[in-house]
């Protein structure tokens, strides 16, 4: 502990020393700035010379002295005498001097901390510099190792030349080049000799090539001269044909037209040629309402026949620039930059020629055109539909004639949604796409769908992930009539279905009278709306689950909704028309909104209504099945409201139908069935 006397003596000696040193070093008076700088320099020297442990001891002793002063001042303050006040003043001076000493110790501590940080920073800089030098040396060493390795791996261009075997070299090369007495013992000399022999042989081959090219040029000149001679005969032959046209017309022999068709047909690929030949023969023999034709770019097909492959062109936007050299160079650079994209496009590029089969309806007014295209790289035939001389009107009726699904499920499990060729899955893996992307690319190209029956119609059979073209045989002669008849049946069925849906949508069906058993029965309900639904909307209705779970629907069926009202009651009918209609009857699901919402799952009467409506068979009424089912639904709604209405007050519906009993049996079944009763009809239970 440091007492007051020792502290005063030490501070007095320090002041004398400072004063003496100041008087000795600077006889003149110093400014504030110099005095401050000297003070800082002195304290830095003092902090460097004196250890921090000694300052810590001084700090603890000074703090103890301050505590003692505070206690003494507190004691003196209790005594309010003049002597106590004088002693308090002295104690305050001593306390101030102790605080000054603490501040000095704090400054010395800050100086030591700053010096330590500067020393640490210098050491970090030195370490970073050494580390950087080490990294540079390691990089140089690694670079030298790579250079040495590159020297070891260096290969001369002569190593890439395939030379003749050594035995053949010594047998055929002259002694002036082979020099066996030297080269057999010296590998380097043997290598040089073999290269000289290779050079001599290539010079001889080059001279022989030039001779062949000159011979080729002479033959090409002869061909040109003969072609010019033949071309000179063409105008004369044309004049001869023009002169014989009246005779052709008189004899009904369109020779020129047949020649032009045959010239185009010869450019077809084998599957399309087989399709054209067989379908044309079938149409001439069995179906005069069946027409075949060939469309496409004959010049491009002729070029493909000469070269044997399809040139991998760029996308359609660049085809218009094909005439200029610059655009060709741009396409070439595009191919080099993105070969994967070109492979994908080549995979779905069709042959320039296509075959169109036009199937006319029985009345000859409407026609369905089927365009068959062959995709060489994918190895299958696609079909797309188009309506000819047929104007679609109406939203719901338009869905019936949708060209996307009019031929779906023509045969079981044949929607044309995937590739029939097993090798396609490996091809799309090679170009890094999936089957969905492949199908979308086909849709972008407007190729249609690769139905399985189309492959059979063109004589394509897939075996072991490959393709095999089969010649016309009895198998195909039997298949062609089956497929053509199935297409015609589907086309005419869709025409009848379109007519029914169009009449229901436009309200051209008389829904005021039900003519079952040829006895008119008045219908009080009203058809408010007939609209088309999507697959998701049909499923979301929550009343069609039983049909969805127990049917073979694949998403290709047609869905409609009919809304029937009478008073405050509303009956929603959800209709599923199968894609093979009318072979399969349409299914009706009902949802009744009157005093609550009722469906077949919770109401026996609605379940009986559905059974009675769906009991009608489409094959027996192919042209009027939808209107008949609609009228039954309306009659059933009338019966339900007239039998149920009297139980509610006030009575909203009055009886205007004739039935024997409103309810029967424990199930309280209602009289939905219409039975003949002589010259009239009566409603009875099912």
C-alpha positions as CSV (number, residue, x, y, z in Angstrom):
1,X,0.0,0.0,0.0
2,X,1.3,3.5,-0.9
3,X,0.8,6.1,1.9
4,X,0.2,9.8,1.4
5,X,3.8,10.9,2.4
6,X,5.4,8.4,0.0
7,X,3.1,9.5,-2.8
8,X,3.7,13.2,-2.2
9,X,7.5,12.6,-2.1
10,X,7.5,10.6,-5.3
11,X,5.3,13.1,-7.1
12,X,7.5,16.0,-5.8
13,X,10.6,14.3,-7.0
14,X,9.0,13.5,-10.4
15,X,8.0,17.2,-10.7
16,X,11.5,18.4,-9.9
17,X,13.0,15.9,-12.3
18,X,10.6,17.0,-15.1
19,X,11.3,20.6,-14.3
20,X,15.1,20.1,-14.3
21,X,14.9,18.1,-17.6
22,X,12.8,20.7,-19.2
23,X,15.1,23.5,-18.1
24,X,18.1,21.5,-19.3
25,X,16.7,20.6,-22.8
26,X,14.7,23.7,-23.6
27,X,15.9,26.9,-22.0
28,X,13.1,28.7,-23.9
29,X,9.4,28.3,-23.1
30,X,7.7,25.4,-25.0
31,X,4.3,25.8,-26.8
32,X,1.3,23.7,-25.9
33,X,1.8,21.4,-28.9
34,X,5.5,20.7,-28.1
35,X,4.7,20.2,-24.5
36,X,1.9,17.7,-25.4
37,X,4.2,15.9,-27.8
38,X,7.0,15.6,-25.3
39,X,4.6,14.3,-22.7
40,X,3.3,11.6,-25.0
41,X,6.9,10.7,-25.9
42,X,7.9,10.5,-22.2
43,X,4.9,8.4,-21.3
44,X,5.6,6.0,-24.3
45,X,9.2,5.6,-23.0
46,X,7.9,5.1,-19.5
47,X,5.4,2.5,-20.7
48,X,8.1,0.6,-22.6
49,X,10.6,0.6,-19.7
50,X,8.4,-0.1,-16.8
51,X,6.6,-3.5,-16.6
52,X,2.8,-3.6,-16.5
53,X,2.9,-5.7,-13.3
54,X,4.4,-2.7,-11.4
55,X,1.7,-0.4,-12.7
56,X,-0.9,-3.0,-11.6
57,X,0.5,-2.8,-8.1
58,X,0.4,1.0,-8.1
59,X,-3.2,0.8,-9.4
60,X,-4.3,-1.5,-6.6
61,X,-2.6,0.6,-4.0
62,X,-4.0,3.9,-5.4
63,X,-7.5,2.3,-5.3
64,X,-7.1,1.3,-1.7
65,X,-5.9,4.8,-0.9
66,X,-9.0,6.2,-2.5
67,X,-11.2,4.0,-0.5
68,X,-9.5,5.0,2.7
69,X,-9.8,8.7,1.7
70,X,-13.5,8.2,1.0
71,X,-14.0,6.6,4.4
72,X,-12.1,9.4,6.2
73,X,-14.1,12.1,4.3
74,X,-17.3,10.4,5.2
75,X,-16.3,10.3,8.9
76,X,-15.2,14.0,8.9
77,X,-18.5,15.1,7.3
78,X,-20.3,13.8,10.4
79,X,-18.3,16.3,12.4
80,X,-19.4,19.7,11.3
81,X,-16.4,21.6,12.7
82,X,-14.0,24.0,11.0
83,X,-11.1,21.6,11.6
84,X,-13.0,18.8,10.0
85,X,-13.7,21.0,7.0
86,X,-10.0,21.9,6.6
87,X,-9.1,18.2,6.8
88,X,-11.8,17.4,4.2
89,X,-10.2,20.0,1.8
90,X,-6.8,18.4,2.3
91,X,-8.3,14.9,1.7
92,X,-9.9,16.2,-1.5
93,X,-6.6,17.3,-2.8
94,X,-5.1,14.0,-2.0
95,X,-8.0,12.2,-3.8
96,X,-7.5,14.4,-6.8
97,X,-3.9,13.5,-7.0
98,X,-4.8,9.8,-6.7
99,X,-7.3,10.2,-9.6
100,X,-4.5,11.9,-11.7
101,X,-2.3,8.9,-11.0
102,X,-5.1,6.6,-12.1
103,X,-5.5,8.5,-15.4
104,X,-1.8,8.3,-16.0
105,X,-1.9,4.5,-15.4
106,X,-4.8,4.3,-17.8
107,X,-2.9,6.2,-20.5
108,X,0.1,4.0,-20.0
109,X,-2.1,1.0,-20.4
110,X,-3.6,2.4,-23.6
111,X,-0.1,3.0,-25.0
112,X,0.9,-0.6,-24.2
113,X,-2.3,-1.9,-25.9
114,X,-1.6,0.2,-29.0
115,X,2.0,-0.9,-29.2
116,X,0.9,-4.5,-28.8
117,X,-1.6,-4.1,-31.7
118,X,1.0,-2.5,-33.9
119,X,3.5,-5.3,-33.1
120,X,0.8,-7.9,-33.9
121,X,-0.1,-6.2,-37.2
122,X,3.6,-6.1,-38.2
123,X,3.9,-9.8,-37.4
124,X,0.8,-10.6,-39.4
125,X,2.2,-8.7,-42.4
126,X,5.4,-10.6,-42.1
127,X,3.5,-14.0,-41.9
128,X,1.3,-13.0,-44.9
129,X,4.4,-12.0,-46.9
130,X,6.1,-15.3,-46.1
131,X,2.9,-17.3,-47.0
132,X,2.6,-15.4,-50.3
133,X,6.2,-16.2,-51.2
134,X,5.6,-19.9,-50.3
135,X,2.5,-20.0,-52.5
136,X,4.5,-18.4,-55.4
137,X,7.2,-21.0,-55.0
138,X,4.6,-23.8,-54.9
139,X,2.9,-22.5,-58.0
140,X,6.2,-22.3,-59.8
141,X,7.1,-25.8,-58.8
142,X,3.7,-27.1,-59.9
143,X,4.1,-25.2,-63.2
144,X,7.5,-26.8,-63.8
145,X,6.1,-30.2,-63.0
146,X,3.4,-29.7,-65.6
147,X,5.9,-28.6,-68.2
148,X,8.0,-31.6,-67.6
149,X,4.9,-33.9,-67.8
150,X,3.9,-32.1,-71.1
151,X,7.3,-32.8,-72.5
152,X,7.1,-36.4,-71.6
153,X,3.6,-36.7,-73.2
154,X,4.5,-34.8,-76.4
155,X,3.5,-36.7,-79.6
156,X,4.7,-35.9,-83.0
157,X,2.3,-35.6,-85.9
158,X,3.9,-38.5,-87.7
159,X,2.7,-40.8,-84.9
160,X,-0.9,-40.2,-86.1
161,X,-0.1,-41.5,-89.6
162,X,-1.0,-45.2,-90.2
163,X,2.0,-46.7,-91.9
164,X,2.2,-50.0,-93.6
165,X,3.5,-52.9,-91.6
166,X,7.3,-53.4,-91.4
167,X,7.2,-56.7,-93.3
168,X,5.2,-55.1,-96.1
169,X,7.5,-52.1,-96.1
170,X,10.7,-54.3,-96.6
171,X,8.9,-56.4,-99.3
172,X,7.5,-53.6,-101.5
173,X,9.8,-50.6,-100.8
174,X,12.9,-50.3,-103.1
175,X,16.3,-50.7,-101.5
176,X,17.1,-47.0,-102.1
177,X,14.4,-46.1,-99.6
178,X,14.3,-49.1,-97.2
179,X,18.1,-49.5,-96.8
180,X,17.7,-52.7,-94.7
181,X,21.4,-52.8,-93.8
182,X,20.9,-49.6,-91.8
183,X,17.3,-49.4,-90.9
184,X,16.9,-52.9,-89.3
185,X,19.4,-51.9,-86.6
186,X,18.4,-48.3,-86.2
187,X,14.8,-47.7,-85.2
188,X,14.9,-43.9,-85.9
189,X,16.3,-44.5,-89.4
190,X,13.6,-47.1,-90.1
191,X,10.9,-44.7,-89.0
192,X,12.2,-42.0,-91.4
193,X,12.4,-44.5,-94.3
194,X,8.9,-45.7,-93.7
195,X,7.7,-42.1,-93.8
196,X,9.5,-41.5,-97.1
197,X,7.8,-44.6,-98.5
198,X,4.4,-43.4,-97.3
199,X,5.0,-40.0,-98.9
200,X,5.9,-41.6,-102.3
201,X,2.8,-43.8,-102.2
202,X,0.6,-40.8,-101.5
203,X,2.0,-38.9,-104.3
204,X,1.3,-41.8,-106.7
205,X,-2.3,-42.1,-105.4
206,X,-2.8,-38.3,-105.8
207,X,-1.7,-38.6,-109.4
208,X,-4.0,-41.5,-110.0
209,X,-6.9,-39.5,-108.3
210,X,-6.3,-36.6,-110.7
211,X,-6.5,-39.0,-113.7
212,X,-9.8,-40.3,-112.4
213,X,-11.2,-36.8,-111.8
214,X,-10.3,-35.8,-115.4
215,X,-12.0,-39.0,-116.6
216,X,-15.0,-38.2,-114.5
217,X,-15.2,-34.7,-115.9
218,X,-15.2,-36.1,-119.5
219,X,-18.0,-38.5,-118.6
220,X,-19.9,-35.7,-116.9
221,X,-19.5,-33.6,-120.1
222,X,-20.9,-36.4,-122.2
223,X,-23.9,-36.8,-119.8
224,X,-24.6,-33.0,-120.1
225,X,-24.5,-33.2,-123.8
226,X,-26.9,-36.2,-123.9
227,X,-29.1,-34.5,-121.3
228,X,-29.3,-31.4,-123.5
229,X,-30.3,-33.6,-126.4
230,X,-33.0,-35.3,-124.4
231,X,-34.2,-31.9,-123.1
232,X,-34.6,-30.7,-126.7
233,X,-36.9,-33.6,-127.2
234,X,-39.2,-32.6,-124.3
235,X,-40.9,-29.7,-126.1
236,X,-41.7,-31.9,-129.1
237,X,-43.1,-34.6,-126.8
238,X,-45.2,-32.0,-125.0
239,X,-46.6,-30.8,-128.3
240,X,-47.4,-34.4,-129.2
241,X,-49.3,-34.9,-126.0
242,X,-51.2,-31.6,-126.5
243,X,-52.2,-32.8,-129.9
244,X,-53.5,-36.1,-128.6
245,X,-55.5,-34.6,-125.7
246,X,-58.8,-34.5,-127.7
247,X,-58.3,-38.2,-128.4
248,X,-57.7,-38.9,-124.7
249,X,-60.8,-37.0,-123.7
250,X,-62.9,-38.8,-126.4
251,X,-61.7,-42.2,-125.2
252,X,-61.9,-41.1,-121.5
253,X,-58.2,-42.0,-121.0
254,X,-56.5,-39.4,-118.8
255,X,-53.0,-40.7,-119.6
256,X,-51.1,-37.5,-118.6
257,X,-52.8,-37.3,-115.2
258,X,-52.0,-40.9,-114.4
259,X,-48.4,-40.4,-115.4
260,X,-48.1,-37.4,-113.1
261,X,-49.6,-39.3,-110.2
262,X,-47.4,-42.3,-110.7
263,X,-44.3,-40.0,-110.9
264,X,-45.2,-38.6,-107.5
265,X,-46.2,-41.9,-106.0
266,X,-42.7,-43.4,-106.8
267,X,-41.1,-40.8,-104.5
268,X,-43.0,-42.1,-101.5
269,X,-41.2,-44.1,-98.8
270,X,-42.1,-47.7,-98.6
271,X,-44.7,-47.5,-95.7
272,X,-46.6,-44.6,-97.4
273,X,-46.3,-46.3,-100.8
274,X,-47.9,-49.5,-99.4
275,X,-50.6,-47.4,-97.8
276,X,-51.4,-45.6,-101.0
277,X,-51.4,-48.7,-103.2
278,X,-53.5,-50.8,-100.8
279,X,-56.1,-48.1,-99.9
280,X,-56.4,-47.1,-103.5
281,X,-57.0,-50.7,-104.5
282,X,-59.6,-51.1,-101.7
283,X,-61.4,-47.9,-102.7
284,X,-61.6,-48.8,-106.3
285,X,-62.9,-52.3,-105.4
286,X,-65.2,-51.8,-102.4
287,X,-65.6,-48.2,-101.4
288,X,-66.1,-45.5,-104.1
289,X,-66.5,-42.8,-101.4
290,X,-62.8,-43.4,-100.5
291,X,-60.3,-41.1,-102.2
292,X,-56.5,-41.1,-101.9
293,X,-54.0,-38.4,-102.8
294,X,-50.3,-37.4,-102.3
295,X,-49.2,-34.0,-101.1
296,X,-45.8,-32.5,-100.3
297,X,-42.6,-31.1,-101.8
298,X,-41.7,-33.4,-104.7
299,X,-38.4,-31.7,-105.3
300,X,-37.2,-32.2,-101.8
301,X,-38.4,-35.9,-101.9
302,X,-36.5,-36.4,-105.1
303,X,-33.4,-35.0,-103.5
304,X,-33.8,-37.3,-100.5
305,X,-34.2,-40.2,-102.8
306,X,-30.9,-39.3,-104.5
307,X,-28.9,-38.6,-101.3
308,X,-30.5,-41.3,-99.2
309,X,-31.0,-39.2,-96.1
310,X,-32.9,-36.2,-94.8
311,X,-30.8,-33.1,-94.4
312,X,-30.9,-31.8,-90.9
313,X,-32.3,-28.3,-91.6
314,X,-32.7,-25.6,-89.0
315,X,-36.1,-24.6,-87.7
316,X,-38.9,-23.3,-89.9
317,X,-38.1,-19.6,-89.5
318,X,-34.7,-20.1,-91.2
319,X,-36.1,-22.0,-94.2
320,X,-37.0,-18.8,-96.0
321,X,-33.4,-17.7,-96.0
322,X,-32.1,-21.0,-97.6
323,X,-31.4,-19.2,-100.9
324,X,-28.6,-17.0,-99.6
325,X,-25.1,-18.2,-98.8
326,X,-24.9,-16.1,-95.7
327,X,-27.9,-17.8,-94.2
328,X,-26.5,-21.2,-94.9
329,X,-23.3,-20.2,-93.0
330,X,-25.4,-19.0,-90.1
331,X,-27.3,-22.3,-90.0
332,X,-24.1,-24.2,-90.2
333,X,-22.7,-22.3,-87.2
334,X,-25.9,-22.9,-85.3
335,X,-25.6,-26.6,-85.9
336,X,-22.1,-26.6,-84.6
337,X,-23.1,-24.6,-81.5
338,X,-26.1,-26.7,-80.5
339,X,-25.9,-30.2,-82.0
340,X,-28.2,-31.6,-79.4
341,X,-31.0,-29.3,-80.5
342,X,-30.5,-30.4,-84.1
343,X,-30.7,-34.0,-83.1
344,X,-34.0,-33.4,-81.3
345,X,-35.5,-31.6,-84.4
346,X,-34.2,-34.4,-86.7
347,X,-36.0,-37.0,-84.5
348,X,-39.5,-35.5,-85.4
349,X,-38.7,-34.3,-88.9
350,X,-41.3,-36.0,-91.3
351,X,-40.8,-37.1,-94.9
352,X,-41.7,-34.2,-97.3
353,X,-44.4,-36.3,-99.0
354,X,-47.6,-37.4,-97.2
355,X,-50.7,-39.5,-98.2
356,X,-54.2,-38.2,-97.6
357,X,-57.2,-40.5,-97.4
358,X,-60.6,-38.7,-97.7
359,X,-63.6,-40.6,-96.4
360,X,-66.9,-39.1,-97.5
361,X,-70.1,-39.6,-95.6
362,X,-73.0,-41.6,-97.1
363,X,-74.8,-38.5,-98.2
364,X,-71.5,-37.1,-99.7
365,X,-71.8,-33.7,-98.0
366,X,-69.2,-34.0,-95.3
367,X,-65.7,-35.6,-95.5
368,X,-63.0,-36.6,-93.1
369,X,-59.4,-36.3,-94.4
370,X,-56.7,-38.4,-92.8
371,X,-53.2,-37.2,-93.5
372,X,-50.5,-39.9,-93.0
373,X,-46.9,-38.8,-92.5
374,X,-43.8,-40.9,-92.1
375,X,-41.1,-39.9,-89.5
376,X,-37.9,-41.7,-90.8
377,X,-35.7,-41.2,-87.7
378,X,-38.5,-42.3,-85.3
379,X,-39.6,-45.1,-87.6
380,X,-43.4,-44.7,-87.4
381,X,-46.4,-43.2,-89.2
382,X,-48.5,-40.4,-87.8
383,X,-52.1,-39.5,-88.6
384,X,-53.9,-36.1,-88.3
385,X,-57.5,-35.4,-89.0
386,X,-59.2,-32.6,-90.8
387,X,-62.8,-31.8,-91.6
388,X,-63.6,-31.1,-95.2
389,X,-66.6,-29.1,-96.3
390,X,-67.9,-29.2,-92.7
391,X,-68.6,-26.1,-90.6
392,X,-68.8,-26.7,-86.9
393,X,-71.2,-24.5,-84.9
394,X,-71.8,-24.5,-81.2
395,X,-69.5,-25.0,-78.3
396,X,-70.7,-28.3,-76.9
397,X,-71.2,-29.7,-80.4
398,X,-67.8,-28.5,-81.4
399,X,-66.2,-30.8,-78.8
400,X,-67.8,-33.8,-80.5
401,X,-65.9,-33.0,-83.8
402,X,-62.6,-32.3,-82.1
403,X,-59.9,-33.4,-84.5
404,X,-57.6,-34.3,-81.5
405,X,-59.7,-37.2,-80.2
406,X,-62.1,-38.2,-83.0
407,X,-60.1,-41.3,-83.7
408,X,-59.0,-42.2,-80.1
409,X,-59.8,-45.7,-78.9
410,X,-60.7,-46.7,-82.5
411,X,-59.3,-50.0,-81.3
412,X,-58.8,-51.0,-77.7
413,X,-55.8,-49.4,-75.9
414,X,-54.8,-47.2,-78.9
415,X,-54.9,-43.5,-78.0
416,X,-51.8,-42.5,-80.0
417,X,-50.3,-40.8,-76.9
418,X,-47.0,-42.7,-77.0
419,X,-44.6,-44.1,-79.6
420,X,-45.4,-47.5,-81.0
421,X,-41.7,-48.1,-81.8
422,X,-39.8,-49.6,-78.9
423,X,-36.5,-47.9,-80.0
424,X,-38.0,-44.4,-79.4
425,X,-37.3,-44.6,-75.6
426,X,-33.6,-45.1,-76.3
427,X,-33.6,-42.3,-78.9
428,X,-35.2,-39.8,-76.5
429,X,-32.8,-40.8,-73.8
430,X,-29.9,-40.1,-76.2
431,X,-31.1,-36.5,-76.8
432,X,-32.0,-36.0,-73.1
433,X,-35.8,-35.6,-73.3
434,X,-38.8,-37.5,-71.9
435,X,-41.7,-39.0,-73.7
436,X,-44.0,-36.0,-72.8
437,X,-41.5,-33.6,-74.4
438,X,-41.3,-35.9,-77.4
439,X,-45.1,-35.9,-77.8
440,X,-45.2,-32.1,-77.3
441,X,-42.6,-31.7,-80.1
442,X,-44.7,-33.7,-82.4
443,X,-47.7,-31.5,-81.6
444,X,-45.6,-28.4,-82.4
445,X,-44.8,-29.9,-85.7
446,X,-48.5,-30.7,-86.3
447,X,-47.7,-34.3,-87.1
448,X,-50.8,-35.9,-85.5
449,X,-50.7,-39.1,-83.5
450,X,-48.9,-42.4,-84.1
451,X,-51.8,-44.8,-83.7
452,X,-51.0,-48.5,-83.8
453,X,-53.6,-49.2,-86.5
454,X,-51.8,-46.6,-88.7
455,X,-48.7,-48.7,-88.5
456,X,-50.6,-51.8,-89.4
457,X,-52.3,-49.9,-92.3
458,X,-48.8,-49.0,-93.6
459,X,-47.4,-52.5,-93.1
460,X,-45.0,-51.6,-90.3
461,X,-44.2,-54.2,-87.7
462,X,-42.0,-53.6,-84.7
463,X,-39.8,-56.5,-83.6
464,X,-37.0,-56.4,-81.0
465,X,-36.8,-52.6,-80.7
466,X,-36.5,-52.4,-84.5
467,X,-38.8,-51.9,-87.5
468,X,-39.6,-54.2,-90.3
469,X,-41.5,-53.4,-93.4
470,X,-43.8,-56.2,-94.5
471,X,-44.9,-56.6,-98.1
472,X,-48.6,-56.6,-99.0
473,X,-50.0,-60.0,-97.9
474,X,-53.3,-61.6,-97.0
475,X,-52.8,-60.2,-93.5
476,X,-52.9,-56.7,-94.7
477,X,-55.6,-57.3,-97.2
478,X,-57.8,-58.4,-94.3
479,X,-56.7,-55.6,-92.0
480,X,-57.3,-52.8,-94.5
481,X,-61.1,-53.3,-94.8
482,X,-61.4,-53.7,-91.0
483,X,-59.5,-50.5,-90.3
484,X,-61.3,-48.5,-93.0
485,X,-64.7,-49.7,-91.9
486,X,-63.9,-48.8,-88.3
487,X,-62.9,-45.3,-89.3
488,X,-66.0,-44.8,-91.4
489,X,-68.2,-46.2,-88.6
490,X,-66.6,-43.8,-86.1
491,X,-66.9,-40.8,-88.5
492,X,-70.6,-41.4,-89.2
493,X,-71.3,-42.0,-85.5
494,X,-69.7,-38.7,-84.7
495,X,-71.8,-37.0,-87.3
496,X,-75.0,-38.4,-85.7
497,X,-73.8,-37.5,-82.3
498,X,-72.9,-34.0,-83.5
499,X,-76.4,-33.5,-84.8
500,X,-78.0,-34.6,-81.5
501,X,-75.8,-32.4,-79.4
502,X,-76.2,-29.5,-81.7
503,X,-80.0,-29.8,-81.5
504,X,-79.9,-30.1,-77.7
505,X,-77.5,-27.1,-77.4
506,X,-79.6,-24.9,-79.7
507,X,-82.9,-26.0,-78.2
508,X,-84.2,-27.5,-81.5
509,X,-85.5,-30.6,-79.7
510,X,-89.2,-30.7,-78.7
511,X,-88.9,-31.3,-74.9
512,X,-92.6,-30.6,-74.2
513,X,-93.9,-34.1,-75.3
514,X,-92.6,-37.6,-74.5
515,X,-93.6,-40.0,-77.2
516,X,-92.7,-43.3,-75.7
517,X,-95.1,-46.1,-76.9
518,X,-96.4,-43.6,-79.5
519,X,-98.6,-42.0,-76.8
520,X,-97.9,-38.3,-76.2
521,X,-97.2,-37.4,-72.5
522,X,-96.8,-33.8,-71.6
523,X,-93.6,-32.8,-69.9
524,X,-93.8,-30.0,-67.3
525,X,-90.1,-29.6,-66.7
526,X,-87.9,-27.3,-68.8
527,X,-84.4,-27.8,-70.3
528,X,-82.5,-24.7,-69.3
529,X,-79.0,-25.4,-70.4
530,X,-76.9,-28.0,-72.3
531,X,-73.1,-27.4,-72.1
532,X,-69.9,-29.3,-72.5
533,X,-67.6,-30.3,-69.6
534,X,-64.0,-31.1,-69.2
535,X,-62.8,-34.4,-67.7
536,X,-61.8,-32.6,-64.4
537,X,-65.2,-30.8,-64.2
538,X,-67.0,-34.1,-64.7
539,X,-65.0,-35.7,-61.9
540,X,-65.4,-32.7,-59.6
541,X,-69.2,-33.0,-59.7
542,X,-69.1,-35.5,-56.9
543,X,-72.0,-37.5,-58.3
544,X,-70.2,-39.5,-61.0
545,X,-67.8,-41.4,-58.8
546,X,-69.6,-44.8,-59.2
547,X,-69.4,-44.6,-63.0
548,X,-65.7,-43.5,-62.9
549,X,-64.7,-46.3,-60.6
550,X,-66.4,-49.0,-62.6
551,X,-65.9,-47.8,-66.1
552,X,-63.0,-48.1,-68.6
553,X,-62.9,-44.4,-69.3
554,X,-59.5,-43.2,-70.4
555,X,-60.1,-39.5,-70.6
556,X,-61.1,-39.7,-74.3
557,X,-64.9,-39.7,-73.6
558,X,-67.1,-36.7,-74.1
559,X,-68.8,-35.0,-71.1
560,X,-71.9,-32.8,-71.0
561,X,-74.1,-31.2,-68.4
562,X,-77.9,-30.6,-68.8
563,X,-79.8,-28.4,-66.3
564,X,-83.6,-29.1,-66.0
565,X,-85.8,-27.0,-63.9
566,X,-89.4,-27.0,-62.7
567,X,-90.4,-24.3,-60.3
568,X,-87.8,-24.1,-57.5
569,X,-86.5,-27.5,-58.2
570,X,-83.3,-28.0,-60.3
571,X,-82.0,-31.3,-61.7
572,X,-78.3,-31.3,-62.9
573,X,-77.6,-34.2,-65.3
574,X,-73.9,-35.1,-65.9
575,X,-73.6,-37.1,-69.1
576,X,-70.6,-39.3,-70.1
577,X,-70.7,-40.2,-73.8
578,X,-68.1,-42.9,-74.5
579,X,-65.6,-42.4,-77.4
580,X,-67.0,-45.6,-79.1
581,X,-70.6,-44.2,-79.0
582,X,-73.1,-45.6,-80.0
583,X,-71.6,-49.1,-79.4
584,X,-71.6,-48.1,-75.7
585,X,-74.5,-46.2,-74.2
586,X,-74.0,-42.8,-72.6
587,X,-74.3,-42.7,-68.8
588,X,-76.3,-40.2,-66.9
589,X,-75.6,-39.1,-63.3
590,X,-78.1,-36.9,-61.5
591,X,-78.0,-34.3,-58.7
592,X,-81.4,-32.9,-57.5
593,X,-81.5,-29.6,-55.8
594,X,-84.9,-29.2,-54.0
595,X,-85.4,-29.1,-50.3
596,X,-81.7,-30.0,-50.0
597,X,-79.3,-31.6,-52.4
598,X,-79.9,-35.2,-53.3
599,X,-77.9,-37.8,-55.3
600,X,-78.0,-41.5,-56.0
601,X,-75.7,-42.1,-53.0
602,X,-78.2,-40.8,-50.5
603,X,-81.6,-40.9,-52.2
604,X,-83.3,-44.1,-53.5
605,X,-85.6,-42.1,-55.8
606,X,-82.7,-40.4,-57.6
607,X,-81.0,-43.8,-57.9
608,X,-84.1,-45.2,-59.6
609,X,-84.2,-42.2,-61.9
610,X,-80.6,-42.9,-63.0
611,X,-81.4,-46.6,-63.5
612,X,-84.4,-45.8,-65.6
613,X,-82.6,-43.2,-67.8
614,X,-79.5,-45.4,-68.3
615,X,-81.7,-48.5,-69.2
616,X,-82.1,-47.1,-72.8
617,X,-79.6,-48.7,-75.2
618,X,-77.8,-46.6,-77.7
619,X,-77.5,-49.3,-80.4
620,X,-81.3,-49.4,-80.6
621,X,-81.6,-45.6,-80.9
622,X,-78.3,-44.4,-82.4
623,X,-79.8,-41.2,-83.8
624,X,-82.0,-40.1,-80.9
625,X,-80.6,-41.7,-77.7
626,X,-79.6,-38.4,-76.0
627,X,-83.0,-36.8,-76.6
628,X,-84.8,-39.9,-75.4
629,X,-82.7,-40.0,-72.2
630,X,-83.3,-36.3,-71.7
631,X,-87.0,-36.7,-72.0
632,X,-87.0,-39.6,-69.5
633,X,-85.0,-37.5,-67.1
634,X,-87.5,-34.6,-67.4
635,X,-90.4,-37.0,-66.9
636,X,-88.8,-38.6,-63.9
637,X,-88.3,-35.1,-62.4
638,X,-92.0,-34.4,-62.9
639,X,-93.0,-37.7,-61.3
640,X,-90.7,-37.1,-58.3
641,X,-92.0,-33.6,-57.7
642,X,-95.6,-34.6,-58.1
643,X,-95.4,-37.5,-55.7
644,X,-93.2,-35.7,-53.2
645,X,-94.8,-32.2,-53.5
646,X,-98.0,-32.9,-51.5
647,X,-95.9,-33.6,-48.3
648,X,-94.7,-30.0,-48.2
649,X,-96.8,-26.9,-47.3
650,X,-97.7,-24.9,-49.3
651,X,-97.9,-27.4,-52.2
652,X,-95.8,-26.1,-55.0
653,X,-96.5,-28.9,-57.6
654,X,-99.8,-30.4,-58.7
655,X,-100.4,-33.8,-60.3
656,X,-100.7,-33.7,-64.0
657,X,-99.4,-37.2,-64.8
658,X,-101.4,-40.4,-64.6
659,X,-100.0,-43.1,-62.3
660,X,-101.6,-45.9,-60.3
661,X,-99.8,-45.6,-57.0
662,X,-97.4,-42.8,-55.9
663,X,-95.4,-45.2,-53.8
664,X,-95.0,-49.0,-53.6
665,X,-93.3,-51.4,-51.3
666,X,-91.0,-50.9,-48.4
667,X,-88.5,-48.9,-50.6
668,X,-91.4,-46.5,-51.5
669,X,-90.4,-46.7,-55.2
670,X,-92.0,-44.1,-57.5
671,X,-93.8,-44.7,-60.8
672,X,-91.0,-43.6,-63.2
673,X,-91.6,-46.3,-65.8
674,X,-94.0,-45.4,-68.7
675,X,-96.3,-48.3,-69.6
676,X,-98.8,-48.6,-72.5
677,X,-102.4,-48.5,-71.5
678,X,-104.3,-48.9,-74.7
679,X,-104.6,-45.6,-76.4
680,X,-102.8,-43.8,-73.5
681,X,-99.8,-44.3,-71.3
682,X,-99.6,-44.6,-67.5
683,X,-96.7,-44.3,-65.1
684,X,-95.9,-47.4,-63.0
685,X,-93.1,-48.5,-60.8
686,X,-89.9,-49.9,-62.3
